[in-house]
Amino acid sequence: MEDPQTLNATGADENVPCNPDVADSEAWRLKIFEYYKTNQPSKIKMVNSKMMEKWAGKYDVLYQNLIKKYGPLGKPLPVSSLAPGGGGKKSIGDFKDSIVKLVAKAVPEHLPERNVGVVKAKAEVQANGLETSTFTVCSRVRPILPHELEQEGGENFAVVVPGQRIDPTPSKPYTEEMLACTPKVGITGKPKVETSRFEFDYAFGPDSTNSDIYKLTTEPLVERCLNGQCGVIFAYGQTGSGKTHTMNGIMDELCESDIFKEGSEVDFTYLEMLGADIKDCLATDPKAKPVAIGEALDGRILTRNVSVHPCADSSALKALVSRAKSLRATAATEKNAASSRAHGIGIISCKDVETGVTGKLYVIDLAGSESAKDSKKHDSKRMAETKQINLSLSNLKECIRARTMASEPGMGGIHVPYRRNKLTLLIKDVFEIGCPRICSTVVMTNVSPLASDVAHSCNTLKYSGPLRVAVGKGKGNLQKDEEDPANWTVQEAEARITDAFGSEVGDVKAFVGGLSGVQLCSLPEKDYLVRGGNEVGKKVYLWMWALISDAKTRRRRDDGTIITKEDEEKERLELIRQKEEKAALWAEREKHLRKEF
Ligand SMILES: Nc1ncnc2c1ncn2[C@@H]1O[C@H](COP(=O)(O)OP(=O)(O)OP(=O)(O)O)[C@@H](O)[C@H]1O
């Protein structure tokens, strides 16, 4: 066999034998092996039987391609000229037009009508008393920005796009896809895209406006808030992916919403949180003490040194929102021209003046997640900030994952670590299993459309998609717990209190005051004392809490049915019987053994 060096091709088009002496596969294998060893040693593993089979009869073409891609034998091209993803002399940016066409092919032409009720449908599962916390997980890809469009060359073109609306199945009644088309340049030097599909409740494209998004995702949360419950929407994603744009847009829409209704009082608070440091953005006293968030013995979340701003009407709320936005923007530019380095938390409270029941709506603009590449140039202070941000984001994801897992039938005993972080502690109701105050949470995953960000976008989408629990999938088949006060209607609450306390409470209708069980659960002790007097009010309050804590520790079978006290007693007696039977058997055996020896 001829020495491969003597067949040395010094240029892409030279000396490559079309019908070479070394025509047999083994000789070509050695030749290609030598080539990789010299020009691309890190890929030497690729010379294997699979490759040889694939290129059988076309080894000369393969060799030509290698020369084009990695340079003539012995003169490898510098690494910097190789495109990411395995390209040759040309980079991904050089194939912009072809890749844009390939991405366009992946986009469906006609989409069926959109289902506009996903958040509400999930709320109905809650309304049955079957689930206390539901998650709707959406994604939004922002448009390419004018300055990005103006950039010549590079990877400033869109590869993340909304895809199909998926046909419904019982476990996935409504699903939309987000596609991430990762551009690559193949060994033949041709561009291609690898399409990854991610499923969400809603996938919003660059044409969707904040107002569209508000209607589908946040309007139902306003209803929650007005009913004394809890709604949370937060934006999560890479720095510069559009979180602040989305959450600010949602707050603007909220100012114009139905949140102002007769008989309710609206308050607004805006906090900024970085690790354990919490700042009240709307504090009027410059010497205000640091904000503190903690948990009371009875499980309520208490905040200290937080300014609460009453809003008489929409223009008062607008003024506060725009002050919070501008303060947040100033803080961001002081530190970094582009980035919010802390979580921004807007809290709207709606108090029913008659009943005192307060609903809450949280609009949370999370600090941007950063990859190692993004934070390479940070100084030590910025690195410490990044660490804090990444820690709290990972805790938040862990809590959502654990809470959604706890919604799967048969998944008992799951720990949700919401106390590890002030952000998750603040929105504890979302994570507490069996929390009497029901919560609807919307997770908005923001991604950049750019080819240069596609790896980060894929990671973000890959992580957030599975957090979604399909409507009715969760514990949809759970047996309703009739003993849990959170499930009582107004009439049931009246009947239960009458059964337990008879005439002791006096006028039971006045005591219950038209509140449902879940509303009664969220009343503080002092309200019970006002309703029933110090002695009886306290008795009813303690009785309610005993029922609530029993409901929280109630055991269930895998099929979702409740294990009642009687069932537990039967189980206990059966265990005793089995133990006694075993003991008797052993006693009998021992008797026989004694006889034998
Ligand atoms: N849907 C959109 N339409 C138009 N412009 C958008 C959209 N989304 C984002 N932008 C623009 O993109 C830029 C970055 O967005 P934004 O500041 O919201 O990102 P971010 O994710 O909050 O970043 P960071 O985490 O660094 O704060 C802004 O100039 C914003 O106006």
The ligand as an ORCA input file, in Angstrom:
! r2SCAN-3c Opt
* xyz 0 1
  N     -42.167     41.631     22.403
  C     -41.313     42.632     22.215
  N     -41.561     43.569     21.278
  C     -40.705     44.585     21.081
  N     -39.559     44.770     21.770
  C     -39.259     43.892     22.726
  C     -40.113     42.767     23.001
  N     -39.560     42.052     23.986
  C     -38.431     42.696     24.323
  N     -38.244     43.783     23.591
  C     -37.103     44.717     23.682
  O     -35.940     43.926     23.911
  C     -35.046     44.568     24.806
  C     -34.729     43.644     25.976
  O     -35.934     43.370     26.632
  P     -36.081     43.373     28.220
  O     -35.338     44.489     28.849
  O     -37.524     43.251     28.493
  O     -35.308     42.026     28.537
  P     -35.152     41.290     29.942
  O     -35.359     39.845     29.671
  O     -36.013     41.916     30.955
  O     -33.639     41.559     30.255
  P     -32.912     41.575     31.702
  O     -33.081     40.239     32.328
  O     -31.503     41.846     31.368
  O     -33.550     42.658     32.474
  C     -35.724     45.845     25.229
  O     -35.225     46.879     24.435
  C     -37.194     45.621     24.894
  O     -37.862     46.810     24.588
*
